[in-house]
């Protein structure tokens, strides 16, 4: 268990301690515009 978890840096997500949005739609829009596709936060 000691070496079972490997921290992977996630660009943009790990750069700020927190983010807040007024609506889920704003959050989804921000994800589409700022996060790389390989993180899996885009819409299907």
Jmol script that loads the backbone (N, CA, C; Angstrom):
load data "model"
ATOM      1  N   UNK A   1       0.818  -1.200   0.000  1.00  0.00           N
ATOM      2  CA  UNK A   1       0.000   0.000   0.000  1.00  0.00           C
ATOM      3  C   UNK A   1       0.857   1.258   0.000  1.00  0.00           C
ATOM      4  N   UNK A   2       2.067   1.159   0.445  1.00  0.00           N
ATOM      5  CA  UNK A   2       2.923   2.334   0.554  1.00  0.00           C
ATOM      6  C   UNK A   2       3.124   3.027  -0.788  1.00  0.00           C
ATOM      7  N   UNK A   3       3.294   2.253  -1.845  1.00  0.00           N
ATOM      8  CA  UNK A   3       3.554   2.834  -3.167  1.00  0.00           C
ATOM      9  C   UNK A   3       2.377   2.662  -4.127  1.00  0.00           C
ATOM     10  N   UNK A   4       1.224   2.370  -3.613  1.00  0.00           N
ATOM     11  CA  UNK A   4       0.069   2.088  -4.455  1.00  0.00           C
ATOM     12  C   UNK A   4      -0.543   3.343  -5.084  1.00  0.00           C
ATOM     13  N   UNK A   5      -0.380   4.491  -4.477  1.00  0.00           N
ATOM     14  CA  UNK A   5      -1.007   5.708  -4.984  1.00  0.00           C
ATOM     15  C   UNK A   5       0.054   6.648  -5.523  1.00  0.00           C
ATOM     16  N   UNK A   6      -0.069   6.991  -6.781  1.00  0.00           N
ATOM     17  CA  UNK A   6       0.885   7.878  -7.438  1.00  0.00           C
ATOM     18  C   UNK A   6       0.166   9.178  -7.764  1.00  0.00           C
ATOM     19  N   UNK A   7       0.688  10.291  -7.266  1.00  0.00           N
ATOM     20  CA  UNK A   7       0.085  11.590  -7.561  1.00  0.00           C
ATOM     21  C   UNK A   7       0.433  11.997  -8.986  1.00  0.00           C
ATOM     22  N   UNK A   8      -0.569  12.287  -9.775  1.00  0.00           N
ATOM     23  CA  UNK A   8      -0.379  12.757 -11.136  1.00  0.00           C
ATOM     24  C   UNK A   8      -0.816  14.209 -11.193  1.00  0.00           C
ATOM     25  N   UNK A   9       0.083  15.070 -11.644  1.00  0.00           N
ATOM     26  CA  UNK A   9      -0.255  16.483 -11.790  1.00  0.00           C
ATOM     27  C   UNK A   9      -1.320  16.632 -12.868  1.00  0.00           C
ATOM     28  N   UNK A  10      -2.393  17.348 -12.541  1.00  0.00           N
ATOM     29  CA  UNK A  10      -3.466  17.608 -13.480  1.00  0.00           C
ATOM     30  C   UNK A  10      -3.417  19.098 -13.822  1.00  0.00           C
ATOM     31  N   UNK A  11      -3.034  19.422 -15.071  1.00  0.00           N
ATOM     32  CA  UNK A  11      -2.923  20.829 -15.436  1.00  0.00           C
ATOM     33  C   UNK A  11      -4.228  21.577 -15.206  1.00  0.00           C
ATOM     34  N   UNK A  12      -4.141  22.782 -14.780  1.00  0.00           N
ATOM     35  CA  UNK A  12      -5.238  23.705 -14.488  1.00  0.00           C
ATOM     36  C   UNK A  12      -5.960  23.317 -13.195  1.00  0.00           C
ATOM     37  N   UNK A  13      -6.356  22.068 -13.026  1.00  0.00           N
ATOM     38  CA  UNK A  13      -7.082  21.651 -11.820  1.00  0.00           C
ATOM     39  C   UNK A  13      -6.232  21.802 -10.563  1.00  0.00           C
ATOM     40  N   UNK A  14      -4.948  21.467 -10.644  1.00  0.00           N
ATOM     41  CA  UNK A  14      -4.074  21.527  -9.479  1.00  0.00           C
ATOM     42  C   UNK A  14      -3.441  22.903  -9.265  1.00  0.00           C
ATOM     43  N   UNK A  15      -3.722  23.855 -10.147  1.00  0.00           N
ATOM     44  CA  UNK A  15      -3.070  25.161 -10.063  1.00  0.00           C
ATOM     45  C   UNK A  15      -3.711  26.112  -9.059  1.00  0.00           C
ATOM     46  N   UNK A  16      -4.934  25.870  -8.662  1.00  0.00           N
ATOM     47  CA  UNK A  16      -5.624  26.740  -7.706  1.00  0.00           C
ATOM     48  C   UNK A  16      -6.174  25.897  -6.566  1.00  0.00           C
ATOM     49  N   UNK A  17      -6.193  26.436  -5.339  1.00  0.00           N
ATOM     50  CA  UNK A  17      -6.702  25.645  -4.213  1.00  0.00           C
ATOM     51  C   UNK A  17      -8.194  25.325  -4.327  1.00  0.00           C
ATOM     52  N   UNK A  18      -8.974  26.210  -4.935  1.00  0.00           N
ATOM     53  CA  UNK A  18     -10.402  25.941  -5.136  1.00  0.00           C
ATOM     54  C   UNK A  18     -10.950  26.880  -6.194  1.00  0.00           C
ATOM     55  N   UNK A  19     -12.101  26.544  -6.732  1.00  0.00           N
ATOM     56  CA  UNK A  19     -12.836  27.391  -7.671  1.00  0.00           C
ATOM     57  C   UNK A  19     -14.309  27.300  -7.305  1.00  0.00           C
ATOM     58  N   UNK A  20     -15.042  28.367  -7.536  1.00  0.00           N
ATOM     59  CA  UNK A  20     -16.478  28.318  -7.287  1.00  0.00           C
ATOM     60  C   UNK A  20     -17.214  28.898  -8.497  1.00  0.00           C
ATOM     61  N   UNK A  21     -18.392  28.364  -8.742  1.00  0.00           N
ATOM     62  CA  UNK A  21     -19.206  28.768  -9.880  1.00  0.00           C
ATOM     63  C   UNK A  21     -20.627  29.010  -9.395  1.00  0.00           C
ATOM     64  N   UNK A  22     -21.322  29.903 -10.075  1.00  0.00           N
ATOM     65  CA  UNK A  22     -22.701  30.219  -9.703  1.00  0.00           C
ATOM     66  C   UNK A  22     -23.691  29.163 -10.182  1.00  0.00           C
ATOM     67  N   UNK A  23     -23.324  28.426 -11.218  1.00  0.00           N
ATOM     68  CA  UNK A  23     -24.233  27.403 -11.723  1.00  0.00           C
ATOM     69  C   UNK A  23     -23.425  26.241 -12.300  1.00  0.00           C
ATOM     70  N   UNK A  24     -24.083  25.129 -12.470  1.00  0.00           N
ATOM     71  CA  UNK A  24     -23.446  23.960 -13.069  1.00  0.00           C
ATOM     72  C   UNK A  24     -23.091  24.235 -14.524  1.00  0.00           C
ATOM     73  N   UNK A  25     -23.901  25.026 -15.188  1.00  0.00           N
ATOM     74  CA  UNK A  25     -23.622  25.376 -16.584  1.00  0.00           C
ATOM     75  C   UNK A  25     -22.315  26.168 -16.697  1.00  0.00           C
ATOM     76  N   UNK A  26     -22.075  27.094 -15.780  1.00  0.00           N
ATOM     77  CA  UNK A  26     -20.806  27.838 -15.788  1.00  0.00           C
ATOM     78  C   UNK A  26     -19.627  26.906 -15.548  1.00  0.00           C
ATOM     79  N   UNK A  27     -19.793  25.953 -14.655  1.00  0.00           N
ATOM     80  CA  UNK A  27     -18.748  24.972 -14.382  1.00  0.00           C
ATOM     81  C   UNK A  27     -18.444  24.142 -15.632  1.00  0.00           C
ATOM     82  N   UNK A  28     -19.481  23.655 -16.294  1.00  0.00           N
ATOM     83  CA  UNK A  28     -19.295  22.843 -17.497  1.00  0.00           C
ATOM     84  C   UNK A  28     -18.632  23.638 -18.606  1.00  0.00           C
ATOM     85  N   UNK A  29     -19.028  24.884 -18.757  1.00  0.00           N
ATOM     86  CA  UNK A  29     -18.421  25.746 -19.778  1.00  0.00           C
ATOM     87  C   UNK A  29     -16.946  25.977 -19.476  1.00  0.00           C
ATOM     88  N   UNK A  30     -16.632  26.220 -18.214  1.00  0.00           N
ATOM     89  CA  UNK A  30     -15.239  26.423 -17.815  1.00  0.00           C
ATOM     90  C   UNK A  30     -14.408  25.171 -18.090  1.00  0.00           C
ATOM     91  N   UNK A  31     -14.951  24.008 -17.781  1.00  0.00           N
ATOM     92  CA  UNK A  31     -14.245  22.749 -18.034  1.00  0.00           C
ATOM     93  C   UNK A  31     -13.942  22.573 -19.519  1.00  0.00           C
ATOM     94  N   UNK A  32     -14.922  22.841 -20.370  1.00  0.00           N
ATOM     95  CA  UNK A  32     -14.732  22.686 -21.806  1.00  0.00           C
ATOM     96  C   UNK A  32     -13.667  23.638 -22.344  1.00  0.00           C
ATOM     97  N   UNK A  33     -13.605  24.840 -21.800  1.00  0.00           N
ATOM     98  CA  UNK A  33     -12.679  25.846 -22.304  1.00  0.00           C
ATOM     99  C   UNK A  33     -11.264  25.705 -21.741  1.00  0.00           C
ATOM    100  N   UNK A  34     -11.114  25.143 -20.546  1.00  0.00           N
ATOM    101  CA  UNK A  34      -9.824  25.181 -19.872  1.00  0.00           C
ATOM    102  C   UNK A  34      -9.130  23.845 -19.642  1.00  0.00           C
ATOM    103  N   UNK A  35      -9.866  22.760 -19.632  1.00  0.00           N
ATOM    104  CA  UNK A  35      -9.261  21.476 -19.288  1.00  0.00           C
ATOM    105  C   UNK A  35      -8.956  20.642 -20.529  1.00  0.00           C
ATOM    106  N   UNK A  36      -7.835  19.921 -20.526  1.00  0.00           N
ATOM    107  CA  UNK A  36      -7.536  19.042 -21.665  1.00  0.00           C
ATOM    108  C   UNK A  36      -8.522  17.871 -21.727  1.00  0.00           C
ATOM    109  N   UNK A  37      -8.763  17.382 -22.920  1.00  0.00           N
ATOM    110  CA  UNK A  37      -9.744  16.309 -23.132  1.00  0.00           C
ATOM    111  C   UNK A  37      -9.406  15.037 -22.363  1.00  0.00           C
ATOM    112  N   UNK A  38      -8.133  14.735 -22.212  1.00  0.00           N
ATOM    113  CA  UNK A  38      -7.733  13.464 -21.587  1.00  0.00           C
ATOM    114  C   UNK A  38      -8.100  13.384 -20.104  1.00  0.00           C
ATOM    115  N   UNK A  39      -8.483  14.509 -19.483  1.00  0.00           N
ATOM    116  CA  UNK A  39      -8.914  14.449 -18.100  1.00  0.00           C
ATOM    117  C   UNK A  39     -10.346  13.934 -17.970  1.00  0.00           C
ATOM    118  N   UNK A  40     -11.132  13.995 -19.037  1.00  0.00           N
ATOM    119  CA  UNK A  40     -12.468  13.419 -19.023  1.00  0.00           C
ATOM    120  C   UNK A  40     -13.557  14.326 -18.474  1.00  0.00           C
ATOM    121  N   UNK A  41     -13.347  15.625 -18.446  1.00  0.00           N
ATOM    122  CA  UNK A  41     -14.369  16.535 -17.930  1.00  0.00           C
ATOM    123  C   UNK A  41     -15.221  17.163 -19.033  1.00  0.00           C
ATOM    124  N   UNK A  42     -15.048  16.743 -20.273  1.00  0.00           N
ATOM    125  CA  UNK A  42     -15.827  17.292 -21.365  1.00  0.00           C
ATOM    126  C   UNK A  42     -17.188  16.635 -21.468  1.00  0.00           C
ATOM    127  N   UNK A  43     -18.054  17.232 -22.249  1.00  0.00           N
ATOM    128  CA  UNK A  43     -19.379  16.644 -22.474  1.00  0.00           C
ATOM    129  C   UNK A  43     -19.291  15.568 -23.522  1.00  0.00           C
ATOM    130  N   UNK A  44     -20.180  14.618 -23.408  1.00  0.00           N
ATOM    131  CA  UNK A  44     -20.200  13.493 -24.351  1.00  0.00           C
ATOM    132  C   UNK A  44     -21.110  13.823 -25.511  1.00  0.00           C
TER     133      UNK A  44
END
end "model"
wireframe off; spacefill off
backbone 0.3
color backbone group
